């Protein structure tokens, strides 16, 4: 019998978007799937809506906003699959995806496999085909826009929008780090998994169509706040020397540049979000949900 695969997605006030994902899942040919929808900050109950598309869908209603990491972790804790496929609700899947990802787990040291991500609005363009390592000076990295091989290849980090992991890897390495709430959590989790001796792969044979940043907005103040705050938090964990080098660059180069950009564009909400992100990141204020 084929292994049970649990597909987990997190919804935040986007019933229509999540329904589109479920419609694409309903067309998959893989015979042994469990589908879990985590409904973050849900005041009602959309279980019947989702089950009208996938009758066996499991819907977990969370009264508070658990964030990306917390929402996924709630789904992971309930999942029964031998393999877990975490996928953003703003994606659509192609038939054959599950089978291809499963086939890449050819040895015990492979911990996670990501498909290629393509833009939903421009399906001929690649959004993600792997990552470059984090630059120790800037605290940033780049998404690879071209596949590196016709065969699976390693990446330093997987993309949180679509990744399959073995359940035993999560049991050994722990759940997704929740202190980030939103952004950088998959990078930290990737580090933890790699440090436990596992490889992270990209499967170039299959792709997922990604609508990208529907929850937060592509250039929203909310996204800027969490990316700024979590960038500081992520780099703090990389050793004292790396932290000193990074924070010097960040405060002397990056901060004035970004401050001036938002000032000239009169983006007052962005400026406020950026300043709050710096403040909360530097003083390590208790992490979690903080509305802008």
Steps between C-alpha positions, in 0.01 A plus 500: 500500500624848418605710803249739649580863413348778711451827309488790745401856412434806716213736423465856630174661396528375139228243454482546121878468454518188717205351311692540174790304649263225615352476150851439362566239770175322408644440152817329625529133414695391807274252685604541864463863608394670821415870460510735799388863489604713798265799518684775686304760699172348386187639664260263324544157352555440127534124533195430282630736230831318478345155532265579210821498291689227686257297714778353716679828563588556866443860610664631818354830618740715703334790681826699508744577223776245550708636215653298219717284725242448773228416249716244324606350833137453603444309176821299545396391850171364363645341185518124469708483183845347463579802283370853549458744213476857628357730236379859496129551449580741212631220278363252252643150452562289192427132462807283556649742754461273803640195323806688376583652840463162671733337249783735605523354850748239383721492809457555877700825497246681279280699735298732277424554131362816342342530157581794274270799555366689201292817495131429461456811286810416289532120503797512264705687764672333795468659843704240691736227387714503814666757723846649526655497852425792731759776460664551841535875438155589367291223658337441164505232233363451152249266341641307208293571190628207293523131575857385562466150357251259346548280807421589863764726658571642842393840628610668826136580585162377386213734417215507749240543224539135394713230661466130577664361814521158655305492825791328675719801417258733679479262794879513528559870425189659648221715362536818294642781721199704610686802638527646149121488444539603136811497271844346563349206687566255217861619475557434870321165476714408199812571707377284787421210267834525318690513831334170587666342197227521235514626142251742347420446133325677214306281258528671158255259337188651660373844590233679702327815379529772766279807521752656743446720806121503485471492881738786574523692171814511287632825647281553805609660830413172673742307279771764548462488879537123529780475246698774678443365850563138409807577293658642818385202707624248244846657479535529878509121519800467265776577751638816662746587223241459224250699705741791553591511131140481390354749748772752416410479131130503578508812717757698302403410141170320470297702750581850363441377144157357580405793720581746222312293239176490698540864597539616140203289390299628797423145603423586860347164592801321354736728689315431824506125434872508420581691819289262712668202336844636589400581857334165570780308328781672688349479847363151434152594609284194553432367154158418372217679325527878511261693276631813329 
